[in-house]
Amino acid sequence: MSNANSLDVLIQALRRLPGVGVKSASRMAFHLLQHDRHGAQVLARALQDASESIRHCERCHTFTQAEVCFTCLDSRRDATQLCVVETPADQSAVERTGAYKGLYFVLMGKISPLDGIGPKDIGLKGLFDRACDGMVQEVIVATNFTAEGEATAHVINEGLKAKGLHLTRLARGVPIGSELEYVDLGTIAHALVDRR
């Protein structure tokens, strides 16, 4: 394999990252090869190790190296609350707030009929089984406020409605520190409807 070909392969590999186009991928590749060969090797090893050792938690479906993640094993967490998120990144965002002390279920996606992704493709059966384990009393649906996230939330609500669980949805509203004239109309409308 020639050097030019190896460089092209590296650039194409970097383009697989979200939001990275040809220019950004090229800039990253040239930087690593020209200024940080050691960093390139560290990155390569870290990617290799992660791809071989990280799996899904058997209880919440997030990423972990063990069969069950640290969050699910933490006896200080409130096992009566289950927060449903789309991705591990969403779980991390909720966790960083420090405001939630319950457990999670990570869907690893969202329903998107245009992309051919239905309820079976994101593991809703696993969620329904987990939510009905006898411990969970409240399911907090924390899917994103996109068309796909709303469709996913609707399917979750419909699937769990008859199970006797308390179902809640993240509130939508005007962000703290924002001025109404700069907030989109949909957000203002939802804030009015969901006012407390």
N, CA, C and O of each residue as an XYZ file, in Angstrom:
784
protein
N       0.851     -1.171      0.000
C       0.000      0.000      0.000
C       0.902      1.240      0.000
O       1.796      1.350      0.839
N       0.676      2.171     -0.929
C       1.520      3.354     -1.034
C       1.174      4.361      0.048
O       0.111      4.282      0.662
N       2.088      5.322      0.283
C       1.865      6.354      1.287
C       0.632      7.194      0.969
O      -0.169      7.503      1.852
N       0.491      7.559     -0.312
C      -0.663      8.366     -0.708
C      -1.951      7.595     -0.421
O      -2.934      8.178      0.036
N      -1.948      6.303     -0.684
C      -3.124      5.494     -0.430
C      -3.412      5.408      1.069
O      -4.568      5.496      1.482
N      -2.370      5.238      1.885
C      -2.539      5.188      3.342
C      -3.095      6.497      3.861
O      -3.935      6.496      4.761
N      -2.647      7.610      3.313
C      -3.147      8.921      3.711
C      -4.624      9.055      3.339
O      -5.426      9.544      4.136
N      -4.974      8.630      2.152
C      -6.374      8.679      1.726
C      -7.259      7.815      2.624
O      -8.370      8.213      2.974
N      -6.770      6.647      2.992
C      -7.519      5.749      3.877
C      -7.723      6.419      5.235
O      -8.812      6.340      5.804
N      -6.679      7.081      5.761
C      -6.792      7.783      7.036
C      -7.817      8.908      6.946
O      -8.653      9.055      7.837
N      -7.761      9.689      5.897
C      -8.712     10.800      5.720
C     -10.133     10.262      5.632
O     -11.041     10.805      6.261
N     -10.332      9.208      4.864
C     -11.674      8.621      4.750
C     -12.152      8.065      6.088
O     -13.340      8.145      6.402
N     -11.234      7.499      6.883
C     -11.604      6.980      8.199
C     -12.033      8.116      9.118
O     -13.011      7.978      9.853
N     -11.320      9.229      9.089
C     -11.671     10.378      9.927
C     -12.999     11.002      9.495
O     -13.717     11.567     10.321
N     -13.320     10.904      8.230
C     -14.596     11.447      7.739
C     -15.800     10.693      8.291
O     -16.925     11.186      8.202
N     -15.591      9.526      8.849
C     -16.696      8.762      9.439
C     -17.228      9.422     10.705
O     -18.345      9.137     11.137
N     -16.429     10.300     11.296
C     -16.864     11.004     12.504
C     -17.955     12.016     12.140
O     -17.916     12.602     11.059
N     -18.927     12.225     13.035
C     -20.015     13.152     12.722
C     -19.510     14.577     12.563
O     -18.713     15.058     13.368
N     -19.976     15.239     11.529
C     -19.632     16.634     11.294
C     -18.257     16.865     10.712
O     -17.816     18.010     10.609
N     -17.566     15.802     10.327
C     -16.217     15.944      9.780
C     -16.271     15.734      8.272
O     -16.602     14.650      7.790
N     -15.942     16.778      7.546
C     -15.887     16.710      6.089
C     -14.469     16.455      5.615
O     -13.577     16.163      6.412
N     -14.272     16.569      4.309
C     -12.966     16.292      3.714
C     -11.898     17.241      4.250
O     -10.796     16.804      4.582
N     -12.210     18.542      4.339
C     -11.207     19.517      4.801
C     -10.806     19.250      6.246
O      -9.618     19.233      6.570
N     -11.785     19.044      7.110
C     -11.468     18.796      8.527
C     -10.686     17.494      8.687
O      -9.716     17.433      9.443
N     -11.112     16.460      7.974
C     -10.420     15.172      8.061
C      -8.984     15.304      7.560
O      -8.061     14.742      8.150
N      -8.804     16.038      6.485
C      -7.446     16.249      5.959
C      -6.598     17.007      6.952
O      -5.443     16.651      7.189
N      -7.170     18.069      7.546
C      -6.434     18.869      8.526
C      -6.015     18.005      9.717
O      -4.884     18.115     10.190
N      -6.913     17.149     10.205
C      -6.585     16.261     11.330
C      -5.482     15.285     10.948
O      -4.520     15.091     11.692
N      -5.634     14.678      9.784
C      -4.644     13.686      9.339
C      -3.268     14.322      9.184
O      -2.273     13.766      9.649
N      -3.204     15.495      8.528
C      -1.916     16.166      8.342
C      -1.318     16.583      9.677
O      -0.107     16.476      9.873
N      -2.151     17.056     10.594
C      -1.637     17.453     11.910
C      -1.024     16.252     12.639
O       0.096     16.327     13.146
N      -1.765     15.160     12.682
C      -1.261     13.970     13.381
C       0.038     13.462     12.771
O       0.967     13.101     13.494
N       0.105     13.433     11.444
C       1.298     12.894     10.786
C       2.483     13.859     10.824
O       3.635     13.432     10.906
N       2.196     15.155     10.763
C       3.278     16.131     10.723
C       3.754     16.550     12.115
O       4.952     16.739     12.328
N       2.813     16.697     13.071
C       3.171     17.280     14.356
C       3.019     16.347     15.548
O       3.571     16.626     16.613
N       2.289     15.253     15.401
C       1.987     14.453     16.593
C       1.873     12.964     16.259
O       0.820     12.355     16.447
N       2.956     12.396     15.768
C       2.953     10.959     15.445
C       2.664     10.116     16.682
O       1.957      9.110     16.607
N       3.215     10.533     17.822
C       2.944      9.792     19.066
C       1.449      9.859     19.393
O       0.856      8.852     19.779
N       0.838     11.038     19.242
C      -0.597     11.191     19.471
C      -1.416     10.317     18.535
O      -2.448      9.778     18.931
N      -0.965     10.176     17.306
C      -1.650      9.318     16.341
C      -1.621      7.865     16.805
O      -2.615      7.150     16.684
N      -0.478      7.432     17.338
C      -0.371      6.064     17.833
C      -1.218      5.851     19.081
O      -1.842      4.801     19.236
N      -1.245      6.844     19.977
C      -2.084      6.769     21.175
C      -3.554      6.683     20.759
O      -4.306      5.871     21.296
N      -3.957      7.516     19.810
C      -5.335      7.506     19.312
C      -5.680      6.157     18.691
O      -6.752      5.608     18.947
N      -4.782      5.628     17.881
C      -5.026      4.329     17.234
C      -5.200      3.217     18.265
O      -6.105      2.390     18.150
N      -4.323      3.203     19.278
C      -4.434      2.179     20.330
C      -5.723      2.338     21.131
O      -6.390      1.354     21.452
N      -6.066      3.584     21.450
C      -7.283      3.837     22.235
C      -8.520      3.381     21.464
O      -9.423      2.777     22.042
N      -8.563      3.664     20.170
C      -9.696      3.215     19.348
C      -9.751      1.698     19.267
O     -10.824      1.102     19.365
N      -8.598      1.078     19.089
C      -8.544     -0.383     19.013
C      -9.002     -1.014     20.322
O      -9.819     -1.935     20.323
N      -8.470     -0.513     21.442
C      -8.841     -1.052     22.755
C     -10.335     -0.865     23.029
O     -11.007     -1.791     23.486
N     -10.847      0.327     22.751
C     -12.263      0.609     23.011
C     -13.162     -0.279     22.156
O     -14.155     -0.816     22.646
N     -12.815     -0.432     20.885
C     -13.671     -1.241     20.011
C     -13.672     -2.714     20.413
O     -14.632     -3.434     20.135
N     -12.600     -3.163     21.067
C     -12.531     -4.562     21.491
C     -13.114     -4.795     22.884
O     -13.598     -5.891     23.167
N     -13.078     -3.791     23.757
C     -13.459     -4.045     25.150
C     -14.786     -3.440     25.588
O     -15.343     -3.859     26.602
N     -15.302     -2.471     24.853
C     -16.549     -1.824     25.279
C     -17.737     -2.555     24.689
O     -17.764     -2.891     23.505
N     -18.721     -2.793     25.548
C     -19.946     -3.506     25.151
C     -21.136     -2.761     25.728
O     -20.986     -1.671     26.280
N     -22.324     -3.351     25.602
C     -23.543     -2.766     26.153
C     -23.840     -3.363     27.526
O     -23.713     -4.570     27.729
N     -24.238     -2.498     28.468
C     -24.662     -2.956     29.787
C     -25.890     -3.841     29.629
O     -26.799     -3.516     28.865
N     -25.920     -4.949     30.342
C     -27.041     -5.885     30.246
C     -28.347     -5.317     30.799
O     -29.425     -5.795     30.448
N     -28.259     -4.296     31.662
C     -29.464     -3.736     32.277
C     -29.949     -2.470     31.578
O     -31.140     -2.330     31.302
N     -29.023     -1.542     31.289
C     -29.471     -0.247     30.755
C     -29.064     -0.009     29.311
O     -29.544      0.937     28.687
N     -28.194     -0.844     28.767
C     -27.795     -0.807     27.365
C     -26.773      0.273     27.031
O     -26.464      0.476     25.857
N     -26.236      0.980     28.046
C     -25.212      1.986     27.763
C     -23.879      1.293     27.505
O     -23.794      0.066     27.549
N     -22.852      2.071     27.239
C     -21.527      1.508     27.024
C     -20.858      1.199     28.362
O     -20.961      1.977     29.310
N     -20.176      0.065     28.428
C     -19.441     -0.330     29.625
C     -18.406     -1.377     29.249
O     -18.482     -1.975     28.176
N     -17.451     -1.594     30.123
C     -16.494     -2.676     29.910
C     -16.914     -3.935     30.658
O     -16.434     -5.028     30.360
N     -17.807     -3.783     31.626
C     -18.285     -4.918     32.418
C     -19.656     -5.359     31.905
O     -20.232     -4.708     31.033
N     -20.175     -6.454     32.438
C     -21.504     -6.901     32.031
C     -22.571     -5.897     32.434
O     -23.526     -5.658     31.694
N     -22.398     -5.307     33.626
C     -23.325     -4.295     34.133
C     -22.516     -3.043     34.462
O     -21.454     -3.132     35.078
N     -23.016     -1.880     34.054
C     -22.268     -0.629     34.234
C     -22.263     -0.166     35.696
O     -23.032     -0.656     36.523
N     -21.385      0.781     35.987
C     -21.261      1.313     37.346
C     -22.550      1.966     37.823
O     -22.902      1.844     38.997
N     -23.257      2.654     36.942
C     -24.491      3.335     37.343
C     -25.529      2.324     37.799
O     -26.162      2.516     38.837
N     -25.712      1.258     37.046
C     -26.690      0.236     37.418
C     -26.299     -0.480     38.709
O     -27.170     -0.932     39.453
N     -25.007     -0.589     38.982
C     -24.539     -1.264     40.189
C     -24.545     -0.367     41.427
O     -24.385     -0.856     42.545
N     -24.727      0.930     41.237
C     -24.656      1.891     42.341
C     -25.912      1.794     43.214
O     -26.999      2.186     42.788
N     -25.763      1.279     44.421
C     -26.912      1.075     45.318
C     -27.495      2.389     45.825
O     -28.586      2.396     46.396
N     -26.789      3.501     45.626
C     -27.304      4.807     46.039
C     -28.289      5.393     45.035
O     -28.972      6.373     45.336
N     -28.370      4.799     43.839
C     -29.281      5.311     42.814
C     -30.713      4.905     43.164
O     -30.936      3.877     43.802
N     -31.678      5.723     42.741
C     -33.095      5.455     42.982
C     -33.607      4.484     41.920
O     -33.820      4.874     40.772
N     -33.801      3.231     42.298
C     -34.209      2.184     41.348
C     -35.669      2.300     40.947
O     -36.131      1.550     40.087
N     -36.409      3.230     41.555
C     -37.819      3.399     41.191
C     -37.979      4.337     40.005
O     -39.066      4.430     39.434
N     -36.899      5.042     39.623
C     -36.943      5.967     38.491
C     -36.082      5.438     37.355
O     -34.961      4.976     37.567
N     -36.625      5.513     36.147
C     -35.897      5.067     34.958
C     -35.988      6.165     33.908
O     -37.072      6.470     33.409
N     -34.856      6.750     33.580
C     -34.794      7.818     32.583
C     -34.395      7.206     31.240
O     -33.348      6.568     31.127
N     -35.232      7.403     30.230
C     -34.988      6.831     28.906
C     -34.368      7.903     28.013
O     -34.955      8.964     27.797
N     -33.171      7.609     27.495
C     -32.471      8.529     26.604
C     -32.127      7.819     25.298
O     -32.162      6.591     25.217
N     -31.796      8.603     24.287
C     -31.489      8.030     22.975
C     -30.077      7.463     22.890
O     -29.866      6.419     22.273
N     -29.108      8.140     23.502
C     -27.702      7.763     23.318
C     -26.929      7.854     24.630
O     -27.389      8.500     25.571
N     -25.756      7.213     24.705
C     -24.895      7.390     25.874
C     -24.493      8.861     26.074
O     -24.299      9.294     27.209
N     -24.366      9.623     24.993
C     -24.035     11.048     25.112
C     -25.161     11.792     25.824
O     -24.902     12.680     26.636
N     -26.417     11.431     25.521
C     -27.554     12.044     26.206
C     -27.539     11.668     27.682
O     -27.806     12.508     28.541
N     -27.228     10.413     27.977
C     -27.132      9.965     29.368
C     -26.065     10.784     30.097
O     -26.283     11.236     31.221
N     -24.938     10.966     29.467
C     -23.850     11.736     30.063
C     -24.279     13.173     30.334
O     -23.925     13.741     31.367
N     -25.036     13.763     29.417
C     -25.508     15.142     29.599
C     -26.438     15.236     30.805
O     -26.314     16.160     31.608
N     -27.365     14.292     30.940
C     -28.280     14.285     32.091
C     -27.480     14.086     33.372
O     -27.734     14.745     34.381
N     -26.527     13.187     33.328
C     -25.725     12.870     34.504
C     -24.900     14.081     34.960
O     -24.738     14.311     36.158
N     -24.386     14.846     34.005
C     -23.567     16.020     34.347
C     -24.363     17.095     35.078
O     -23.777     17.922     35.776
N     -25.687     17.102     34.932
C     -26.488     18.109     35.635
C     -26.458     17.888     37.132
O     -26.609     18.840     37.898
N     -26.268     16.653     37.563
C     -26.294     16.326     38.982
C     -27.690     16.354     39.571
O     -27.851     16.187     40.780
N     -28.706     16.561     38.740
C     -30.081     16.706     39.221
C     -30.848     15.393     39.239
O     -31.930     15.324     39.823
N     -30.318     14.360     38.620
C     -31.033     13.086     38.510
C     -30.241     11.994     39.215
O     -29.045     11.837     38.971
N     -30.898     11.246     40.079
C     -30.228     10.200     40.858
C     -30.831      8.816     40.629
O     -30.561      7.891     41.395
N     -31.641      8.668     39.588
C     -32.235      7.374     39.281
C     -31.375      6.567     38.321
O     -30.179      6.822     38.180
N     -31.991      5.597     37.666
C     -31.304      4.736     36.706
C     -31.695      5.122     35.285
O     -32.560      5.973     35.080
N     -31.054      4.493     34.309
C     -31.239      4.848     32.902
C     -31.585      3.628     32.061
O     -31.355      2.483     32.450
N     -32.150      3.923     30.884
C     -32.185      2.961     29.790
C     -31.807      3.734     28.538
O     -32.429      4.745     28.213
N     -30.782      3.256     27.834
C     -30.274      3.933     26.642
C     -30.759      3.173     25.405
O     -30.418      2.006     25.213
N     -31.546      3.836     24.580
C     -32.143      3.195     23.408
C     -31.134      2.905     22.295
O     -31.344      1.997     21.491
N     -30.062      3.657     22.246
C     -29.079      3.558     21.161
C     -29.691      3.926     19.814
O     -29.335      3.361     18.780
N     -30.609      4.873     19.842
C     -31.207      5.352     18.610
C     -32.581      5.930     18.858
O     -33.004      6.139     19.995
N     -33.262      6.180     17.758
C     -34.616      6.726     17.801
C     -35.377      6.206     16.599
O     -34.781      5.826     15.591
N     -36.687      6.190     16.709
C     -37.516      5.737     15.603
C     -37.413      6.760     14.471
O     -37.601      7.957     14.690
N     -37.120      6.291     13.285
C     -36.981      7.166     12.124
C     -37.419      6.400     10.876
O     -36.593      5.802     10.187
N     -38.731      6.424     10.587
C     -39.237      5.662      9.442
C     -38.543      5.999      8.122
O     -38.365      5.121      7.277
N     -38.150      7.263      7.936
C     -37.476      7.639      6.690
C     -36.126      6.949      6.526
O     -35.657      6.731      5.409
N     -35.505      6.605      7.665
C     -34.230      5.902      7.632
C     -34.402      4.396      7.808
O     -33.419      3.662      7.905
N     -35.665      3.932      7.849
C     -35.938      2.512      8.007
C     -35.715      1.996      9.414
O     -35.498      0.799      9.605
N     -35.764      2.884     10.411
C     -35.542      2.487     11.805
C     -36.876      2.482     12.534
O     -37.512      3.521     12.712
N     -37.287      1.280     12.954
C     -38.551      1.128     13.662
C     -38.332      0.766     15.115
O     -37.190      0.700     15.571
N     -39.415      0.526     15.858
C     -39.316      0.205     17.290
C     -38.420     -0.996     17.601
O     -37.720     -0.992     18.614
N     -38.431     -2.014     16.753
C     -37.606     -3.198     17.010
C     -36.119     -2.913     16.835
O     -35.277     -3.587     17.428
N     -35.802     -1.906     16.014
C     -34.407     -1.595     15.721
C     -33.703     -0.856     16.855
O     -32.473     -0.809     16.893
N     -34.475     -0.276     17.785
C     -33.848      0.460     18.888
C     -34.077     -0.231     20.230
O     -33.821      0.358     21.281
N     -34.545     -1.446     20.204
C     -34.616     -2.228     21.437
C     -35.687     -1.811     22.421
O     -35.460     -1.838     23.630
N     -36.852     -1.426     21.922
C     -37.923     -1.030     22.833
C     -38.402     -2.194     23.699
O     -38.874     -1.979     24.815
N     -38.284     -3.413     23.199
C     -38.696     -4.563     24.017
C     -37.847     -4.632     25.284
O     -38.370     -4.903     26.365
N     -36.555     -4.392     25.161
C     -35.673     -4.368     26.327
C     -36.079     -3.288     27.314
O     -36.049     -3.501     28.526
N     -36.460     -2.127     26.792
C     -36.931     -1.049     27.656
C     -38.200     -1.469     28.384
O     -38.314     -1.286     29.596
N     -39.160     -2.033     27.643
C     -40.432     -2.415     28.267
C     -40.204     -3.487     29.342
O     -40.825     -3.440     30.404
N     -39.321     -4.445     29.069
C     -39.000     -5.469     30.072
C     -38.373     -4.827     31.305
O     -38.740     -5.159     32.432
N     -37.445     -3.923     31.100
C     -36.764     -3.269     32.218
C     -37.737     -2.414     33.013
O     -37.704     -2.430     34.244
N     -38.602     -1.666     32.334
C     -39.552     -0.781     33.019
C     -40.559     -1.573     33.852
O     -41.097     -1.065     34.835
N     -40.803     -2.802     33.457
C     -41.794     -3.637     34.152
C     -41.136     -4.657     35.072
O     -41.693     -5.731     35.299
N     -39.955     -4.337     35.605
C     -39.217     -5.285     36.446
C     -39.718     -5.355     37.884
O     -39.183     -6.116     38.690
N     -40.746     -4.564     38.213
C     -41.296     -4.568     39.564
C     -40.696     -3.508     40.469
O     -41.272     -3.181     41.506
N     -39.550     -2.969     40.092
C     -38.903     -1.913     40.885
C     -39.275     -0.521     40.372
O     -39.518      0.395     41.157
N     -39.318     -0.375     39.049
C     -39.540      0.941     38.437
C     -40.975      1.403     38.668
O     -41.930      0.662     38.430
N     -41.105      2.639     39.133
C     -42.418      3.239     39.329
C     -42.651      4.407     38.378
O     -43.784      4.667     37.973
N     -41.565      5.118     38.018
C     -41.677      6.264     37.116
C     -40.707      6.094     35.957
O     -39.534      5.776     36.150
N     -41.219      6.313     34.745
C     -40.381      6.316     33.553
C     -40.344      7.756     33.039
O     -41.372      8.332     32.683
N     -39.146      8.316     33.010
C     -38.947      9.681     32.516
C     -38.473      9.570     31.071
O     -37.372      9.086     30.809
N     -39.293     10.012     30.150
C     -38.939      9.930     28.730
C     -38.136     11.182     28.381
O     -38.671     12.290     28.346
N     -36.852     10.985     28.126
C     -35.938     12.097     27.861
C     -35.369     12.006     26.453
O     -34.189     12.283     26.235
N     -36.209     11.616     25.495
C     -35.772     11.616     24.101
C     -35.711     13.065     23.628
O     -36.316     13.951     24.231
N     -34.980     13.294     22.553
C     -34.803     14.653     22.045
C     -36.109     15.210     21.486
O     -37.023     14.465     21.132
N     -36.170     16.535     21.417
C     -37.370     17.200     20.921
C     -37.282     17.427     19.417
O     -37.462     18.541     18.925
N     -37.000     16.337     18.700
C     -37.009     16.321     17.240
C     -38.226     15.506     16.820
O     -38.876     14.883     17.659
N     -38.535     15.508     15.532
C     -39.673     14.706     15.060
C     -39.467     13.236     15.423
O     -40.403     12.564     15.857
N     -38.238     12.736     15.244
C     -37.954     11.330     15.551
C     -38.027     11.069     17.059
O     -38.550     10.043     17.494
N     -37.500     12.003     17.845
C     -37.542     11.863     19.299
C     -38.966     11.886     19.828
O     -39.301     11.152     20.757
N     -39.804     12.728     19.238
C     -41.208     12.803     19.641
C     -41.949     11.515     19.259
O     -42.775     11.016     20.023
N     -41.645     10.988     18.076
C     -42.265      9.723     17.657
C     -41.848      8.600     18.594
O     -42.667      7.757     18.959
N     -40.585      8.585     18.982
C     -40.081      7.576     19.906
C     -40.765      7.708     21.258
O     -41.163      6.708     21.856
N     -40.902      8.941     21.744
C     -41.577      9.192     23.026
C     -43.019      8.712     22.973
O     -43.520      8.130     23.936
N     -43.683      8.954     21.856
C     -45.084      8.528     21.707
C     -45.204      7.002     21.777
O     -46.094      6.484     22.452
N     -44.322      6.284     21.090
C     -44.362      4.818     21.101
C     -44.074      4.297     22.511
O     -44.705      3.339     22.957
N     -43.135      4.915     23.207
C     -42.830      4.505     24.587
C     -44.053      4.718     25.474
O     -44.432      3.835     26.244
N     -44.667      5.897     25.363
C     -45.849      6.193     26.177
C     -46.976      5.209     25.891
O     -47.622      4.717     26.816
N     -47.214      4.923     24.629
C     -48.280      3.986     24.260
C     -47.977      2.582     24.776
O     -48.875      1.878     25.237
N     -46.713      2.179     24.697
C     -46.337      0.836     25.126
C     -46.371      0.632     26.631
O     -46.573     -0.485     27.108
N     -46.171      1.719     27.383
C     -46.109      1.588     28.845
C     -47.349      2.131     29.555
O     -47.479      1.985     30.770
N     -48.245      2.744     28.820
C     -49.416      3.389     29.422
C     -50.229      2.437     30.295
O     -50.665      2.809     31.385
N     -50.432      1.222     29.823
C     -51.290      0.268     30.538
C     -50.561     -0.513     31.632
O     -51.159     -1.388     32.258
N     -49.286     -0.217     31.874
C     -48.492     -0.994     32.825
C     -48.545     -0.459     34.257
O     -47.906     -1.021     35.147
N     -49.291      0.610     34.488
C     -49.420      1.172     35.830
C     -48.226      1.994     36.276
O     -48.062      2.267     37.465
N     -47.394      2.388     35.326
C     -46.222      3.200     35.645
C     -46.552      4.686     35.491
O     -47.388      5.064     34.669
N     -45.899      5.506     36.275
C     -46.035      6.954     36.148
C     -45.103      7.389     35.019
O     -43.888      7.230     35.135
N     -45.643      7.929     33.938
C     -44.846      8.346     32.782
C     -44.728      9.861     32.771
O     -45.730     10.569     32.871
N     -43.501     10.356     32.649
C     -43.280     11.785     32.545
C     -42.383     12.060     31.353
O     -41.701     11.165     30.855
N     -42.388     13.307     30.901
C     -41.579     13.732     29.759
C     -40.766     14.941     30.210
O     -41.262     15.762     30.982
N     -39.547     15.062     29.749
C     -38.770     16.255     30.052
C     -39.575     17.486     29.654
O     -40.259     17.493     28.631
N     -39.482     18.513     30.468
C     -40.169     19.766     30.143
C     -39.433     20.471     29.009
O     -38.220     20.342     28.850
N     -40.197     21.210     28.239
C     -39.616     22.032     27.187
C     -39.849     23.470     27.575
O     -40.857     23.789     28.205
N     -38.956     24.320     27.217
C     -39.193     25.712     27.542
C     -38.088     26.628     27.108
O     -37.161     26.240     26.397
N     -38.212     27.866     27.558
C     -37.264     28.908     27.215
C     -35.984     28.699     28.019
O     -36.039     28.582     29.243
N     -34.839     28.652     27.354
C     -33.581     28.440     28.074
C     -33.290     29.568     29.055
O     -33.623     30.724     28.793
N     -32.670     29.235     30.181
C     -32.285     30.235     31.173
C     -31.316     31.214     30.530
O     -30.384     30.819     29.829
N     -31.548     32.492     30.780
C     -30.659     33.527     30.264
C     -30.991     33.993     28.863
O     -30.289     34.845     28.318
N     -32.059     33.449     28.257
C     -32.382     33.857     26.892
C     -33.426     34.968     26.901
O     -34.140     35.163     27.886
N     -33.501     35.684     25.800
C     -34.495     36.738     25.625
C     -35.549     36.231     24.657
O     -35.225     35.637     23.629
N     -36.820     36.471     24.990
C     -37.937     35.904     24.211
C     -37.860     36.254     22.732
O     -38.205     35.429     21.886
N     -37.415     37.458     22.407
C     -37.412     37.850     20.995
C     -36.468     36.986     20.155
O     -36.603     36.923     18.933
N     -35.502     36.314     20.820
C     -34.539     35.493     20.088
C     -34.835     33.996     20.168
O     -34.120     33.189     19.574
N     -35.886     33.625     20.899
C     -36.253     32.227     21.051
C     -37.224     31.849     19.935
O     -38.113     32.628     19.592
N     -37.050     30.635     19.362
C     -37.937     30.243     18.269
C     -39.374     30.090     18.773
O     -39.609     29.788     19.943
N     -40.325     30.306     17.864
C     -41.741     30.339     18.234
C     -42.248     29.014     18.771
O     -43.109     28.994     19.651
N     -41.727     27.898     18.254
C     -42.146     26.581     18.747
C     -41.794     26.398     20.214
O     -42.579     25.843     20.983
N     -40.606     26.868     20.601
C     -40.176     26.763     21.989
C     -41.066     27.610     22.892
O     -41.473     27.170     23.967
N     -41.361     28.813     22.452
C     -42.246     29.688     23.250
C     -43.629     29.068     23.380
O     -44.221     29.090     24.459
N     -44.148     28.513     22.286
C     -45.479     27.877     22.333
C     -45.502     26.718     23.320
O     -46.427     26.598     24.123
N     -44.469     25.855     23.258
C     -44.405     24.717     24.188
C     -44.251     25.193     25.624
O     -44.817     24.588     26.535
N     -43.496     26.265     25.844
C     -43.304     26.800     27.185
C     -44.638     27.300     27.746
O     -44.918     27.137     28.933
N     -45.450     27.904     26.891
C     -46.764     28.381     27.340
C     -47.675     27.209     27.682
O     -48.343     27.222     28.716
N     -47.706     26.211     26.830
C     -48.580     25.050     27.061
C     -48.141     24.281     28.297
O     -48.982     23.840     29.080
N     -46.827     24.111     28.483
C     -46.281     23.318     29.578
C     -45.995     24.140     30.829
O     -45.303     23.667     31.730
N     -46.524     25.376     30.898
C     -46.208     26.234     32.041
C     -46.683     25.607     33.354
O     -47.644     24.838     33.379
N     -45.979     25.954     34.458
C     -46.418     25.458     35.755
C     -46.889     26.615     36.599
O     -47.305     26.418     37.740
